[in-house]
Amino acid sequence: MRIENIIKDSGVTEVKGRLDIDIKDVCDDSRKVSGGSLFIAVKGHGTDGHQYIGKAIEAGAAAIVFEEDSSVAPLLQNDNNVTFIKVASSRHALAIMAANFYDNPSRKLSLVGITGTNGKTTTVTLLYHLFMEQGYNCGLLSTIANYVGTTRFETANTTADPIVINSLMARMVDAGCEFCFMEVSSIGVEQERVSGLDFKVGIFSNLTHDHLDYHGTFAEYLRCKKLFFDNLSPKATAIINIDDKHGEVMVQNTKAKVVTFSCRSIADHTCRVLEESFEGMLLKIDGREAWTRLVGKHNASNILAIYSAAMALGADPEETLVAISKLEPAPGRLEVMNGPRNISVVIDYAHTPDALDNVLKTLRDIDKGKELVCLFGCGGDRDRTKRPEMAKVAEEYSDKIIVTADNSRTERTEDILDEIRTGFGPEGLSKAIFIPDRKEAIRAAIMFAPEGAIILLAGKGHETYQIIGTEKRHFDEREIVSEVFKQMETNAK
């Protein structure tokens, strides 16, 4: 594709060189540049791409996109046949140019994006399976994995970079996909990873404590979430959870059509939980009864979000409810493993105070008579303010608490545990033990649990690794639980 077509509407302020050159690919990483590449120098939080313009030219870049004159001034004197394109914002230009290079694939799909603190992965994953179940070919962009039809691609971020997003959407178009369901993180919005995408539906789930290590304040976190809805087109539909007090704030400035859903009050779409057990829930959605294998009132809200999105996309209500009844929970979300002595181990991704509250409340409500053990930790190099808050939640609902490592990254696990400890009151401290090694903590939780106990392993969910220092180690809680169950069965013989 020619440069002149790639740079349309990207905020170009100045050009030196030819625009009729064919470009092979678009890169924001100088290590991926080769002959015929267009390199976009983006200022990151850790590195500045302007420092690598020289390397990109040495690797054969045909064009350079930049925003800082000082970075290219010495290079402009050289006769290197490279086109230099100055833009107002390299980050914004990256998103628009990536979309243009891949022929704006989001305009050829019915693109649905969901943002919120909790429930994003569950909602997009279930929407993907819901529409695949009804015979549509779909794409999925999520924390767990990306899918083009049934072909899986690994994922690194909740919201990928614009080049990956648009390249995957182009694959979806080529594969005949009609729908794409996508998680949209606040960081992804702030970094303009979703700029230039044409969303047909935007969904807001909830807003609670998270990512303050990045955003600094809750107000800034909210602003970034809201920006997603501010940027929706008049042809789009904004679906909001009005059970969350921030729901209506999200759409104050949106140009999209607004649709509301609620499990507690009057809304365009409503839901009520009629029955609940470990096997699932019987719901009443818009006056119709429906069964779901998902558990917990927070999942009733997720199911209602799915239903609301399906209605906005023109699906049949009855067929949608039948398809919902066949859906399996997303991996690592209230995933139950039953073992000896009638012990149930529940694996869940809950890593925020609100998510932990939802899961513990669900487990307590389902079976009030059983001992509830909560095992959790907090990630290193992330929002430290939520650590004592997690402790307060665990103290409120749990009979026993085991505090351990999550992904400690470059922090000392013991330091993280000490910060969690500050959130406990006297009662919490009396029922909490601290075991830094997560594998040993899991073994202890199961081996010493009484008959019929429910043990929540919170924080890892679908993850099959643990990051200690800068090393990513294999760590699958399902494997560990299975090993402990086998040992218990052997010991009982």
Secondary structure, 3 states (H helix, E strand, C coil): CEHHHHCCCCCEEEEECCCCCECCEEECCHHHCCCCEEEECCECCCCEHHHHHHHHHHCCCCEEEECCHHHHCCHHHCCCCCEEEEECCHHHHHHHHHHHHCCCHHHHCEEEEEECCCCHHHHHHHHHHHHHHCCCCEEEECCCCEEECCEEECCCCCCCCHHHHHHHHHHHHHCCCCEEEEECCHHHHHCCCCCCCCEEEEEECCCCCCCHHHHCCHHHHHHHHHHHHHCCCCCCEEEEECCCCCHHHHCCCCCCEEEEEECCCCCCEEEEEEEEECCEEEEEECCEEEEECCCCHHHHHHHHHHHHHHHHCCCCHHHHHHHHHCCCCCCCCCEEEECHHHCEEEEECCCCHHHHHHHHHHHHHHCCCCCEEEEECCCCCCCCCHHHHHHHHHHHHCCEEEECCCCCECCCHHHHHHHHHCCCCHHHHHCEEECCCHHHHHHHHHHCCCCCCEEEEECCCCCCEEEECCEEEECCHHHHHHHHHHHHHHHHC
